């Protein structure tokens, strides 16, 4: 997982919506930071981890230790 993907996953786990994550990245001048980037990165993660949905992705990430609950 790259830096942007880690931030996206962490913020989603904290309850942020995709648009809020884009705003968070922009405020901190972290690029890329567009909503389409957020969507593309989530799509890449789902493909990489063979997840069928975002919920499935988060379960996989938790099981593999990439995300702590």
KOLKE-503252 format. One record per residue (C-alpha): x, y, z; chain; residue in three letters; residue number from 0. Coordinates in Angstrom, 1 decimal. Layout:
// residues N
<x:X&y:Y&z:Z&cadena:A&residuo:Ala&num:NUM>;
...
***
This chain:
// residues 69
<x:0.0&y:0.0&z:0.0&cadena:A&residuo:Unk&num:0>;
<x:1.3&y:3.5&z:-0.9&cadena:A&residuo:Unk&num:1>;
<x:1.1&y:6.5&z:1.4&cadena:A&residuo:Unk&num:2>;
<x:-2.1&y:7.9&z:-0.1&cadena:A&residuo:Unk&num:3>;
<x:-3.8&y:4.5&z:0.1&cadena:A&residuo:Unk&num:4>;
<x:-2.9&y:4.3&z:3.8&cadena:A&residuo:Unk&num:5>;
<x:-4.3&y:7.7&z:4.5&cadena:A&residuo:Unk&num:6>;
<x:-7.5&y:6.9&z:2.7&cadena:A&residuo:Unk&num:7>;
<x:-8.0&y:3.6&z:4.5&cadena:A&residuo:Unk&num:8>;
<x:-7.2&y:5.2&z:7.9&cadena:A&residuo:Unk&num:9>;
<x:-9.6&y:8.1&z:7.4&cadena:A&residuo:Unk&num:10>;
<x:-12.4&y:5.8&z:6.1&cadena:A&residuo:Unk&num:11>;
<x:-11.9&y:3.6&z:9.2&cadena:A&residuo:Unk&num:12>;
<x:-12.3&y:6.8&z:11.2&cadena:A&residuo:Unk&num:13>;
<x:-15.6&y:7.5&z:9.5&cadena:A&residuo:Unk&num:14>;
<x:-14.6&y:10.0&z:6.9&cadena:A&residuo:Unk&num:15>;
<x:-16.5&y:10.0&z:3.5&cadena:A&residuo:Unk&num:16>;
<x:-14.5&y:10.1&z:0.3&cadena:A&residuo:Unk&num:17>;
<x:-15.2&y:13.8&z:-0.3&cadena:A&residuo:Unk&num:18>;
<x:-14.1&y:14.6&z:3.3&cadena:A&residuo:Unk&num:19>;
<x:-10.8&y:12.7&z:2.7&cadena:A&residuo:Unk&num:20>;
<x:-10.2&y:14.7&z:-0.5&cadena:A&residuo:Unk&num:21>;
<x:-10.7&y:17.9&z:1.6&cadena:A&residuo:Unk&num:22>;
<x:-8.4&y:16.6&z:4.3&cadena:A&residuo:Unk&num:23>;
<x:-5.6&y:15.9&z:1.8&cadena:A&residuo:Unk&num:24>;
<x:-6.1&y:19.3&z:0.2&cadena:A&residuo:Unk&num:25>;
<x:-5.9&y:21.1&z:3.5&cadena:A&residuo:Unk&num:26>;
<x:-2.6&y:19.4&z:4.3&cadena:A&residuo:Unk&num:27>;
<x:-1.3&y:20.0&z:0.7&cadena:A&residuo:Unk&num:28>;
<x:-0.9&y:16.3&z:0.1&cadena:A&residuo:Unk&num:29>;
<x:-1.2&y:15.3&z:-3.5&cadena:A&residuo:Unk&num:30>;
<x:-2.9&y:13.7&z:-5.3&cadena:A&residuo:Unk&num:31>;
<x:-6.0&y:14.9&z:-3.5&cadena:A&residuo:Unk&num:32>;
<x:-9.0&y:14.8&z:-5.8&cadena:A&residuo:Unk&num:33>;
<x:-12.2&y:12.8&z:-5.2&cadena:A&residuo:Unk&num:34>;
<x:-11.4&y:10.8&z:-8.4&cadena:A&residuo:Unk&num:35>;
<x:-8.0&y:9.9&z:-7.0&cadena:A&residuo:Unk&num:36>;
<x:-9.7&y:8.6&z:-3.8&cadena:A&residuo:Unk&num:37>;
<x:-12.0&y:6.5&z:-5.9&cadena:A&residuo:Unk&num:38>;
<x:-9.2&y:5.2&z:-8.2&cadena:A&residuo:Unk&num:39>;
<x:-7.0&y:4.3&z:-5.2&cadena:A&residuo:Unk&num:40>;
<x:-9.9&y:2.4&z:-3.6&cadena:A&residuo:Unk&num:41>;
<x:-10.5&y:0.6&z:-6.8&cadena:A&residuo:Unk&num:42>;
<x:-6.8&y:-0.4&z:-7.0&cadena:A&residuo:Unk&num:43>;
<x:-6.9&y:-1.7&z:-3.4&cadena:A&residuo:Unk&num:44>;
<x:-10.0&y:-3.7&z:-4.1&cadena:A&residuo:Unk&num:45>;
<x:-8.4&y:-5.3&z:-7.1&cadena:A&residuo:Unk&num:46>;
<x:-5.1&y:-5.9&z:-5.3&cadena:A&residuo:Unk&num:47>;
<x:-6.7&y:-7.6&z:-2.3&cadena:A&residuo:Unk&num:48>;
<x:-9.4&y:-9.3&z:-4.5&cadena:A&residuo:Unk&num:49>;
<x:-12.2&y:-7.6&z:-2.5&cadena:A&residuo:Unk&num:50>;
<x:-15.7&y:-7.5&z:-3.9&cadena:A&residuo:Unk&num:51>;
<x:-16.8&y:-4.4&z:-1.9&cadena:A&residuo:Unk&num:52>;
<x:-15.4&y:-1.8&z:0.4&cadena:A&residuo:Unk&num:53>;
<x:-16.6&y:-3.7&z:3.4&cadena:A&residuo:Unk&num:54>;
<x:-14.9&y:-6.9&z:2.1&cadena:A&residuo:Unk&num:55>;
<x:-11.7&y:-4.8&z:1.6&cadena:A&residuo:Unk&num:56>;
<x:-11.8&y:-3.6&z:5.2&cadena:A&residuo:Unk&num:57>;
<x:-12.3&y:-7.1&z:6.5&cadena:A&residuo:Unk&num:58>;
<x:-9.3&y:-8.3&z:4.5&cadena:A&residuo:Unk&num:59>;
<x:-7.2&y:-5.5&z:5.6&cadena:A&residuo:Unk&num:60>;
<x:-8.1&y:-6.1&z:9.3&cadena:A&residuo:Unk&num:61>;
<x:-7.4&y:-9.9&z:8.9&cadena:A&residuo:Unk&num:62>;
<x:-4.0&y:-9.2&z:7.3&cadena:A&residuo:Unk&num:63>;
<x:-3.0&y:-6.7&z:9.9&cadena:A&residuo:Unk&num:64>;
<x:-3.0&y:-3.6&z:7.7&cadena:A&residuo:Unk&num:65>;
<x:-5.7&y:-2.0&z:9.7&cadena:A&residuo:Unk&num:66>;
<x:-6.2&y:-2.2&z:13.5&cadena:A&residuo:Unk&num:67>;
<x:-9.6&y:-2.1&z:15.2&cadena:A&residuo:Unk&num:68>;
***
